[in-house]
């Protein structure tokens, strides 16, 4: 916990912590002054010395006001410091997740990353805030109170105080042993709740189509009941804490007064008054010791859960990203070229490569297409071009240089990408198309939309390119989302365009129209296409046929349809022999 926080504190935060410590010393000083003058005030009241009563009372009021003012300042500073530190942590975590390659996401589920960014971060914030407000005041008050107690203590009062403190210590240890293991369970169940909720929301159409609402409800209810059971257990255990503290406080005060009564009994009036005055001071100081201990216990109770959360946050922040920039980047030598030299890729933890021995070269302005059965490695191959993943063997060259020898930003500036599953960001259509360049003019935005055959349906909307886009583009059809994603990819006129089965939701006519416009408007742009439809890739300069991660054919359509059995099988499943010219 401390390691995580201290590494992410800046100079301003350290100054704030030192300031809180010094302010706390002042706060405790005023508190102890009040306790000390209670004894003097008691003597003044007994002696009926009105001037002293007024002066001691006024001094105590001033100390109380100053103590309150200092505490308010401490809380303001502590709140600002805790919020700043956690803000740095959250930003650092967000940046690290943005650096993750595809392989890195396998280590953390999406739901877990969301929980770590929200719930876990909140736990750390609460613990850090509580620490700043109590970690200094509790020990300083306790030590100072014990020093002053020596002045008023006798054997009976010391024994009584020690017994009650021992009861409190033992009870707190038992409580912590009961609840600490449950905090780890709570965080795991929080992840499970997020998984269940997100799965149900994102798959709502499938759930309803199969009338599986009751099944999903049962799954959620199972996790929810487990979460509730753990929460109730920890809540009940911690609920004992407040009554226990009250009992110790009342019992301690009564025990001290009871022990003092035996001492006072038989003394003359003057001696009894002195003992009573000392007893009052002792009760106040003993109460301060107990309250200080309670503050520490409050922190101790919060800390285990926060420590679990801090560990989960630290796992993300310290995760070694699999794709890193080189320290000595080189310049690109060519424009719009792609070359794979005996490339292989294995997923983390797998001994066998998902794809292997992939070799091809694409020149500027050419089109290369990949086709094969589901799971044959098509997406895996194209993910290595913009370094979404790094090859585990061989070399991937873009514009004449190894992609590992250039900065990721420079590499991706040359590439436009349209995913298979069209994804749009919440905002408006204009911002989604101009995602890579927010300063893009409306003319350029419309030019890109026209290429993607999206301008028509966009202009038919009431607000045109200012029309709202819901999260994930849920207010658009699959074909509309794909066309907008294609427009986003071509908008910046990149050297290389990658289409990961981005025409699958388009009808044949729109598919052909969009590809023709891209070829016409961007003749010097190299195009990489993954497709399941033979009609989409028939005109490609090169077609790579994949089967179980291996290249089983490469060439033009008319050659492959005659010489590559795998491609011939795929083609014949979609088109007749006459259409294929066989």
Residue pairs with C-beta under 8 A, 6 or more apart in sequence:
1 124
1 127
1 303
1 306
1 307
1 310
3 314
4 89
4 124
4 310
4 313
4 314
4 317
5 85
5 89
5 124
5 128
5 310
8 85
8 88
8 89
8 92
9 17
9 85
9 88
10 84
10 88
12 84
13 81
13 84
13 85
16 77
16 78
16 80
16 81
17 81
17 132
19 77
20 74
20 77
20 78
20 81
20 132
20 136
21 136
23 70
23 73
23 74
23 77
24 74
24 136
24 137
24 140
25 140
26 66
26 70
27 67
27 70
27 71
27 74
27 137
28 137
28 140
28 141
28 144
30 63
30 64
30 66
30 67
30 70
31 63
31 67
31 141
31 288
32 144
32 145
32 148
33 59
33 60
33 63
34 60
34 63
34 64
34 67
35 145
35 148
35 281
35 284
35 285
35 288
36 148
36 281
37 56
37 59
37 60
37 63
38 60
38 280
38 281
38 284
39 152
39 277
39 278
39 280
39 281
40 52
40 56
41 52
41 53
41 56
41 57
41 60
42 273
42 276
42 277
42 280
43 273
43 274
43 277
44 52
44 53
44 56
45 53
46 273
46 277
74 133
74 137
75 133
77 132
78 129
78 132
78 133
79 129
81 132
82 125
82 128
82 129
82 132
83 125
85 128
86 121
86 124
86 125
86 128
89 121
89 124
89 313
89 317
90 117
90 121
92 317
93 116
93 117
93 121
93 313
93 316
93 317
94 117
96 316
96 317
96 319
96 321
97 113
97 316
99 321
99 323
100 319
100 321
101 321
101 322
101 323
101 387
101 388
101 389
101 390
102 383
102 388
102 389
103 322
103 347
103 348
103 389
104 319
104 321
104 322
106 347
106 348
107 319
107 348
108 116
108 315
108 316
108 319
109 191
109 195
110 198
111 191
111 194
111 195
111 198
112 191
112 194
112 312
113 316
114 194
114 198
115 187
115 190
115 191
115 194
115 312
116 309
116 312
116 313
116 316
119 187
119 190
119 309
120 187
120 309
120 310
120 312
120 313
121 309
121 313
123 305
123 306
123 308
123 309
124 306
124 309
124 310
124 313
126 302
126 306
127 299
127 302
127 303
127 305
127 306
127 307
128 306
130 298
130 299
130 302
131 299
134 295
134 296
134 298
134 299
135 299
137 292
137 295
138 292
138 293
138 295
138 296
138 299
139 292
139 296
141 288
141 289
141 291
141 292
142 288
142 289
142 292
142 293
145 285
145 286
145 288
145 289
145 292
146 289
148 281
148 285
149 161
149 282
149 285
149 286
149 289
152 278
152 279
152 281
152 282
152 285
153 282
154 263
156 259
156 260
156 262
156 263
157 256
157 259
157 260
157 279
157 282
157 286
160 252
160 255
160 256
160 259
161 252
161 256
161 286
161 289
163 255
164 248
164 251
164 252
164 255
164 290
165 248
165 289
165 290
165 293
167 248
168 244
168 245
168 248
168 290
168 293
169 293
171 240
171 244
172 241
172 297
172 300
175 237
175 238
175 240
175 241
175 301
176 300
176 301
176 304
178 237
179 233
179 234
179 237
179 238
179 301
179 304
180 304
182 230
182 233
182 234
183 234
183 304
183 305
183 308
184 308
185 230
186 227
186 230
186 231
186 234
186 305
187 305
187 308
187 309
187 312
189 223
189 226
189 227
189 230
190 227
192 223
192 226
192 227
193 220
193 223
193 224
193 227
196 216
196 219
196 220
196 223
197 220
199 216
200 207
200 216
200 220
206 212
207 213
207 216
238 301
241 297
241 301
245 290
245 294
248 290
249 287
249 290
249 291
252 283
252 286
252 287
252 290
253 283
253 286
253 287
256 279
256 282
256 283
256 286
257 279
257 283
260 275
260 276
260 279
260 282
263 275
264 272
264 275
264 276
267 275
322 348
322 389
322 390
323 387
323 388
323 389
323 390
323 408
325 407
325 408
326 404
326 405
326 406
326 407
328 405
329 405
329 406
329 407
329 410
330 401
330 405
330 406
331 401
332 398
332 399
332 400
332 401
332 406
332 410
332 414
333 399
333 400
333 401
334 364
334 399
334 400
335 364
335 399
335 495
336 363
336 364
336 365
336 399
336 495
336 496
336 524
336 525
336 526
337 361
337 362
337 363
337 364
337 397
337 398
337 399
337 400
337 526
338 360
338 361
338 362
338 368
338 385
338 396
338 397
338 398
338 496
338 526
338 528
339 360
339 361
339 362
339 395
339 396
339 397
339 398
340 358
340 359
340 360
340 361
340 381
340 384
340 394
340 395
340 396
340 397
341 359
341 394
341 395
341 396
341 397
342 357
342 358
342 359
342 393
342 394
342 395
343 355
343 356
343 357
343 358
343 359
343 381
343 384
343 391
343 393
343 394
343 395
343 396
344 353
344 355
344 356
344 357
344 358
344 391
344 392
344 393
344 394
345 353
345 354
345 355
345 356
345 377
345 380
345 381
345 384
345 389
345 391
345 392
345 393
346 352
346 353
346 354
346 392
347 354
353 392
353 393
353 549
354 377
354 380
354 549
355 377
355 380
355 381
355 546
355 549
355 550
356 393
356 549
356 550
357 394
357 550
357 551
358 381
358 394
358 544
358 551
359 394
359 551
360 368
360 542
360 544
360 551
360 554
362 368
362 526
362 528
362 541
362 542
363 526
364 495
364 524
364 526
365 523
365 524
365 525
365 526
366 526
366 527
366 541
366 542
367 519
367 526
367 527
367 528
367 529
367 539
367 540
367 541
367 542
368 526
368 527
368 528
368 529
368 540
368 541
368 542
368 543
368 544
369 528
369 529
369 530
369 531
369 536
369 537
369 540
369 542
369 543
369 544
370 378
370 381
370 382
370 528
370 529
370 530
370 531
370 543
370 544
370 546
371 378
371 530
371 531
371 532
371 534
371 537
371 543
371 544
371 545
371 546
371 567
371 570
372 378
372 545
372 546
372 547
372 566
372 570
373 546
373 547
375 548
376 546
376 547
376 548
376 549
377 546
377 548
377 549
378 501
378 530
378 546
379 420
379 500
379 530
380 389
380 549
381 544
381 546
382 498
382 500
382 528
382 530
383 389
384 390
384 391
384 396
384 403
385 396
385 398
385 403
385 415
385 496
385 498
385 528
386 411
386 412
386 415
386 417
386 498
387 403
387 404
387 408
387 411
387 412
390 403
390 404
395 402
396 402
396 403
396 404
397 403
398 406
398 411
398 414
398 496
399 414
399 495
403 411
413 494
414 494
414 495
414 496
415 494
415 495
415 496
415 497
415 498
416 488
416 489
416 490
416 491
416 492
416 494
416 496
416 497
416 498
417 489
417 497
417 498
417 500
418 482
418 485
418 486
418 488
418 489
418 497
418 498
418 499
418 500
418 502
419 485
419 500
419 502
420 500
420 501
420 502
420 504
420 530
422 473
422 476
422 478
422 481
422 482
422 484
422 485
422 502
422 505
423 472
423 473
423 481
423 485
424 432
424 469
424 472
424 473
424 476
424 481
424 484
424 485
425 431
425 432
425 435
425 469
425 471
426 469
426 470
426 471
426 472
427 468
427 469
428 463
428 465
428 466
428 467
428 468
428 469
429 458
429 461
429 464
429 465
429 466
429 467
429 469
429 484
430 442
430 445
430 465
430 466
431 438
431 469
432 469
432 473
432 484
432 488
433 440
433 445
433 448
433 449
433 465
433 484
433 487
433 488
433 491
434 440
434 444
434 445
434 491
435 488
436 488
436 491
436 492
437 491
437 492
440 491
440 492
442 465
444 491
445 465
445 487
445 491
446 455
446 465
447 491
447 521
448 487
448 488
448 490
448 491
449 455
449 458
449 465
449 483
449 484
449 487
450 517
451 486
451 487
451 490
451 514
451 517
451 518
451 521
451 522
452 483
452 484
452 486
452 487
452 490
452 514
452 517
453 483
453 510
453 513
453 514
453 517
454 480
454 483
454 484
454 486
454 487
457 480
458 464
458 465
458 467
461 467
468 475
469 475
469 476
473 480
473 481
473 484
476 484
477 505
478 505
479 505
479 506
479 507
479 510
481 505
482 502
482 503
482 504
482 505
482 506
483 506
483 510
483 514
485 502
486 499
486 502
486 514
489 497
489 498
489 499
489 502
490 497
490 518
490 521
490 522
493 522
493 525
494 525
495 524
495 525
495 526
496 525
496 526
496 527
496 528
497 518
497 522
497 525
497 526
497 527
497 528
498 528
499 527
499 528
499 529
499 530
499 531
500 530
501 530
501 531
501 532
502 529
503 511
503 514
503 515
503 529
503 531
503 533
503 536
504 531
504 532
504 533
506 514
508 533
508 535
511 533
511 535
511 536
512 535
515 536
515 539
518 525
518 527
519 527
529 536
529 537
529 540
531 537
533 574
534 557
534 570
534 571
534 574
534 575
535 574
535 575
537 543
537 557
538 557
539 557
540 556
540 557
541 556
542 554
542 555
542 556
543 553
543 554
543 555
543 556
543 557
543 560
543 567
544 551
544 553
544 554
545 551
545 552
545 553
545 554
545 560
545 564
545 566
545 567
545 570
546 552
547 566
552 564
552 566
553 560
553 563
553 564
553 566
553 567
554 560
555 563
555 564
558 581
560 567
560 568
561 567
561 568
561 571
561 580
561 581
561 582
562 568
562 582
571 580
572 580
